[in-house]
Amino acid sequence: MINIEGVEYLTAAEAAGMLGGKVTTLYSDASRGRIQSYRRGIKRERFYRRDDIEALLKIRPAVEVSGNTDGTPRPWAPPS
């Protein structure tokens, strides 16, 4: 993690670790505009604001449990 002017930035590996996913998924999300990535200097390494990653964690459910009274995840079904 690096701190630039009071803002914390994570490397791609750190951000993916927080999200419980792969770095390639993070890169894909950034290319689709789902999350903003930042570059420092002329290197290719990308950084992600810690606040943005934490916000994703707050809005993204870990499993779908609505409709089940026992708390188990519902099986996936195509939209009707």
C-alpha positions in Angstrom: 0.0 0.0 0.0 1.2 3.5 -0.7 -0.1 6.8 0.6 -0.2 9.8 -1.7 -1.4 13.1 -0.3 -3.4 11.3 2.4 -5.1 8.9 0.0 -4.3 5.1 0.4 -3.7 3.2 -2.8 -3.4 -0.6 -3.1 -1.5 -2.6 -5.7 -3.5 -4.9 -7.9 -2.5 -7.9 -5.8 -3.6 -6.2 -2.6 -6.9 -5.0 -4.1 -7.7 -8.5 -5.5 -6.8 -10.1 -2.2 -9.3 -7.8 -0.4 -12.0 -8.6 -2.9 -11.3 -12.3 -2.8 -10.7 -12.5 -6.5 -8.0 -12.6 -9.1 -5.8 -9.8 -10.4 -7.1 -10.5 -14.0 -10.7 -10.0 -12.8 -9.7 -6.7 -11.3 -8.0 -5.6 -14.5 -11.2 -6.7 -16.4 -13.4 -4.7 -14.1 -11.2 -1.6 -14.5 -11.3 -1.9 -18.3 -15.1 -2.1 -18.2 -15.3 1.0 -16.0 -16.6 -0.8 -12.9 -13.6 0.5 -10.9 -11.1 3.2 -11.4 -7.4 2.3 -11.7 -4.5 4.8 -11.3 -1.0 4.8 -12.6 1.9 6.4 -10.8 4.7 7.7 -13.0 5.6 6.0 -16.3 5.5 2.4 -15.1 2.7 0.0 -16.1 1.8 -0.9 -12.5 -1.8 0.0 -11.6 -3.1 1.1 -8.2 -6.6 1.2 -6.8 -8.0 3.5 -4.1 -8.5 1.6 -0.9 -11.8 3.6 -0.4 -13.1 2.3 -3.7 -12.3 -1.3 -2.9 -13.9 -1.0 0.5 -17.0 0.5 -1.1 -17.3 -2.5 -3.4 -17.1 -4.8 -0.5 -20.0 -3.0 1.2 -22.3 -3.2 -1.8 -21.5 -6.6 -3.2 -23.2 -9.5 -1.4 -21.0 -12.6 -0.8 -23.9 -15.0 -1.5 -27.5 -14.7 -2.5 -29.7 -15.8 0.4 -32.9 -14.0 -0.2 -36.0 -16.2 -0.2 -34.4 -19.0 1.9 -35.3 -19.2 5.5 -32.4 -21.5 6.4 -29.7 -19.1 5.2 -28.3 -21.4 2.5 -27.6 -19.9 -0.9 -30.2 -20.2 -3.6 -29.2 -22.2 -6.7 -28.6 -20.0 -9.8 -31.5 -19.8 -12.2 -31.7 -17.8 -15.4 -33.9 -14.7 -15.2 -37.5 -15.3 -16.1 
